[in-house]
Amino acid sequence: MFSILVVTVILASCLAMPIKDPYSYSSAVGQGGGTPFASYGEGRITGVRVWETNNNYYYYYYYYYYNSNAYISGFQLRYGSTWSPVFGGVGGQKQEMELFNDEAIVEVSGKYNPADYICYLVLTTNMGRTLSAGQPSQVSFNFYPANMGNELRLLSGRFNGAGITSIGAHWGFVYMEGAGNSTLETALETVTPII
């Protein structure tokens, strides 16, 4: 009789445990001035383009060579076979990476200047490949999902006429069964309605 009671209590406690949220957000870094953006598209991210601006303003400090005015001017994500709009601008040098089948972005890192722009951006995949753009100077940041198996779903932040001023990452599962796997739908599903 006692063992039935113990088993019943254990099963009831399992049912009462909260379900872990399959989505997570890495808070935005950067100055944050300008127009807000959030990337969107159908399906999994399959490609990335990043534009970097290098104003060729160099100075020497104790015999080291520094670039003091390089930053990320814009980026674009491809969901499935469709490119999102460009967020920011397309000025400067373009870096591009197409992802392989079953490859996903699992880390976003880089550097930002608290007074103006994102200076350096590195996107790392689950296969160990990276795309990097900009110059590695200023304050570091590192974004990664809170849950195992999650991947980058969208980037959000702000940009002005010259470049990206802040950036944050949204992570989640990609369910490839059936059609209609939209990051916009996913974002709307995770918003708590105000009543």
Phi, psi and omega in degrees: 000316180296321180294325176295320178296317180296314180298319179297317179295319179296314179296320179294322179291327177295322179291332182275350181290137180291147177278132181292133179294126183282001181241151175215164183226131173262114187305143183296145174242157178116175185293320172084019176272153175108201186274131178287151176217159170210123180291158181202159178169174180268129174085203186274152175289126184240356179195158181219139170233136178227132177254132179242138177253130178234107185278008176054036175259103185248151172214160180254134178224109183052046176070011175259148185260116183239150171248119187262001184218051175251142182201167178276119182270334179185170176206166180210137178246145175253125176254118185064243179249007185247127177281139174287171171297161174280129176258121188095216182238172180251021179283147176092199184278133179262133171248138183220143176218130172260134181273148177282169173301138181064014174262139183219152176279123184240000177205138174234123180220175179159206181221150178220151175263117182302341182270341181210277195242167167286122186269330189210137182224130178232125176248124184245138182258169177291350176260007176085003178277152180227151167240127178231143180214149180096193181241130183283081176219157179093215189267132182280152169219156180212116180250139175205158183290151179279339184242140178296139179091352178280160177218169180296128178254320178198159173248144177223168180156216181217153175217157174238195184296342183254324185186187181279122182261339174205155182210141175222161184236140178246130186242150177184178176277151173248114178266113185268001179284126176074175182266172174085025178277085187252134176291332176293315177297318179299317180297318181291327178293331184271354179278130178282123180293145178263121182250000000 
